[in-house]
């Protein structure tokens, strides 16, 4: 079991045989239904995954980190 799986109670969010996808901000917004300001506000508060820096002007989020964040959200009653 990977660290992600143990954090998610055994739920598999990524195939270990495939490389993790790097997502652009627009893809993260589409996956999470959050706006840009909300994403950056939550990152500043430490409640949203931070992106990887590819270059001075280019960042990408890993699909696994976004999926793990989504699965960590509480379930509505």
C-alpha positions as CSV (number, residue, x, y, z in Angstrom):
1,X,0.0,0.0,0.0
2,X,1.4,3.4,-0.9
3,X,1.4,6.5,1.3
4,X,-1.5,8.0,-0.6
5,X,-3.5,4.8,-0.2
6,X,-2.9,4.7,3.5
7,X,-3.9,8.3,3.9
8,X,-7.1,7.6,2.0
9,X,-8.0,4.4,3.9
10,X,-6.8,2.1,1.2
11,X,-8.6,4.0,-1.7
12,X,-6.5,3.8,-4.8
13,X,-6.2,7.1,-6.6
14,X,-3.4,6.4,-9.1
15,X,-2.0,3.5,-10.9
16,X,1.6,2.8,-9.7
17,X,2.6,1.6,-13.1
18,X,1.8,4.9,-14.8
19,X,3.7,8.2,-14.3
20,X,1.8,10.9,-12.4
21,X,0.2,13.5,-14.7
22,X,1.1,17.2,-14.3
23,X,-1.9,19.4,-14.4
24,X,-2.2,23.0,-15.5
25,X,-4.2,25.4,-13.4
26,X,-7.2,25.2,-15.7
27,X,-7.3,21.4,-15.3
28,X,-7.1,21.8,-11.5
29,X,-10.0,24.3,-11.6
30,X,-12.0,21.8,-13.8
31,X,-11.3,18.9,-11.5
32,X,-12.1,20.7,-8.2
33,X,-14.7,23.3,-9.4
34,X,-12.7,25.9,-7.5
35,X,-11.7,29.3,-8.9
36,X,-8.2,30.5,-9.2
37,X,-8.4,32.9,-6.2
38,X,-9.8,30.2,-4.0
39,X,-7.1,27.7,-5.0
40,X,-4.3,30.3,-4.2
41,X,-6.1,31.4,-1.0
42,X,-6.3,27.7,0.2
43,X,-2.7,27.1,-0.7
44,X,-1.7,30.1,1.4
45,X,-3.7,28.7,4.3
46,X,-2.1,25.3,3.8
47,X,-5.3,23.5,2.9
48,X,-4.6,22.9,-0.7
49,X,-1.7,21.1,-2.4
50,X,1.1,23.3,-3.6
51,X,2.3,22.9,-7.2
52,X,5.7,21.7,-8.5
53,X,7.9,24.4,-10.1
54,X,9.0,23.4,-13.6
55,X,10.6,26.8,-14.4
56,X,10.5,30.4,-13.2
57,X,7.1,31.0,-14.9
58,X,5.6,27.5,-15.0
59,X,4.0,25.4,-12.2
60,X,2.0,22.2,-12.4
61,X,0.1,20.2,-9.8
62,X,0.4,16.4,-9.7
63,X,-2.9,14.6,-10.4
64,X,-2.3,12.4,-7.4
65,X,-2.0,15.3,-5.0
66,X,-5.2,16.8,-6.3
67,X,-7.1,13.5,-6.2
68,X,-5.8,12.9,-2.6
69,X,-7.0,16.3,-1.6
70,X,-10.4,15.7,-3.1
71,X,-10.8,12.3,-1.3
72,X,-9.7,13.9,2.0
73,X,-12.7,16.3,2.0
74,X,-15.4,15.4,4.4
75,X,-18.5,13.7,3.1
76,X,-21.8,15.6,3.3
77,X,-24.3,14.3,5.8
